[in-house]
Amino acid sequence: MGDLEIRPAAAADLSAIVAMLADDPLGAQRESPDDLSPYLAALQRLTADPNQHLVVAVRDDRVVGTLQLTVIPGLSRRGSARSIVEGVRIHADERGSGLGTRLIEWAIEESRGQNCQLVQLTSDNTRTDAHRFYERLGFTASHVGFKLQL
């Protein structure tokens, strides 16, 4: 395998990113790979916000992974910042290759560099393989999460 580059996502990457977001039973129900316009608008908002980091992993000029890292300044924990990892996806051809670990390690290091005191993420209850993956990387299931669909 060729060298891996982790870099900010660009508009030219959107088709590959959305395809990965849609490539599982949950994503297939909520993503629309045939219409990239809402994703382009979202990418523009993300790019304009210095606390948002949408990145892609590229190997041999091909997007093979992605994640979004959000840095949130806060008052709790003595005014510390925290980060949230979202939208972690690995291309089907790369699963099991260690790429997911590399992306999460990138997010942790970037969080440290942004002076975050905590990295957090949520994972759908049905993604048991992902839960084991995050636990192997040192994350603990310490809270119960709640969501309200709008």
N, C-alpha and C positions, 0 to 999 in steps of 0.2 A: 504494500500500500504506500501511496505517496505521502508527502508531508501534509500535516493538518494546519490550517490557518483558521483562527477564530477572529472574526472581524465584525464591525457594524453591518447590519443588513441594509441593502439598497433596494430600490424599486425593481431592479432586474432580478432580484432574488425572490420576489413575492410569489410567483407561480410555484416554485419549489417549496417554499415555506408552507403555503396553503395546502399543497398536496400532502405534506407530512401531517399537518393539523387534521386533515380529513381522513387519514389512513388508519383509522381504528373505529370500532363500533360507536363510541361516543362522538368523535369528531365527524363521522360521516353524517350524523343527524343534525349538526349545527354549522358546518362549514359549507361554503359555496365556491368551489374551485373554478367554476365557469364564469364568475363575475368578480374580477379583482378590484373593482372601483371602491368598495367599502374598505378593503384592506390597504389600498393606496392612501386613502384619506387617513386611516389609522396610523400608517407609517409616517405620514407627514406630521401628525400630532406627536408621535413618539420622538421623532427626530428633533422636534422643536423644544422638547423638555429635557434639560440636562440630567434629570433624575431617572430617566428611562434609558435602558440599554437593551435594544433588540439586536441580538447577534446571530450570526450563522457560522457553522463549522463548514469549511470548504476543503475538499481533498480532490486533487487532480481536476481543478476547475469545476467541481460539482458540489452543490450544496447538499450536505449529508446530515446536518443537524441544526437545531435552533433552540434558543431560549430567550426569555425576556427577564431582565433583572430590573427591579424598581427599588430605588433608594428612598426611604421615607424618613425625613427628620422628625424628631419627636421630643416630647417633654418627659415621658416616663423613662425609667432606668437612668435617672440623672441627666436627662436631656440628650440621650444617645440616639443615633440613627439606627435603623434596621433596614434590611433588604428583604424583598420578596422575590422568589423565583417562580416564574409562571411559564406555561407553554413549552415545556421541555419536550422536544420531539427528535427522534433519531430515525433516519431513513431505514426502511426494512432491511436493506442490504448491509447495513452497518451495525445492526443490533447484536450485542454480545461481543463487540470488538474493543470495548473500553472507551468508546467515544462519549457515551453518556457520563462516565466518570470524569473524563477530561473537561466536558462542558460544566459540570457541577463544580469541579475544582477551580475552573476559571471564575465562576460566579462567586465562590467563596473568597478567592484572592482579590477580586475586584471589590467585593464588599469590605474586606479589610482595608484596601486602599482608599475607600470612601469613608473610613472611620466608623463603619457599622459595628455594633456590638452583638448583633444577632442576625442570622439568616433564617428565614422561615419560608415554608411553602405549604401548599395544600395539594392533596391528591384525591381523586374520586375514590369513594369506598370500594368500587369494583376493581380498581387497579392494584391487586394484591402483589403482583410481580414488582411494580414500581415501589410499593411500600417496602418490600424487602431490599430493593436497591438503595433507597434512601437511608434505611437503617444501617446497611453495610457502610455507608459513607459517614455515619455518626449522627444522623438526624434521629430525634426521638419523637414519638407520637404523644406529645405532652398536653395537647389541648383538643377540645371538641370544636370544630368549625361549623359555622352557620352561614347560609346563603339565602338571599331573597331574590327570586327571579322577577325582574321588572319588564 
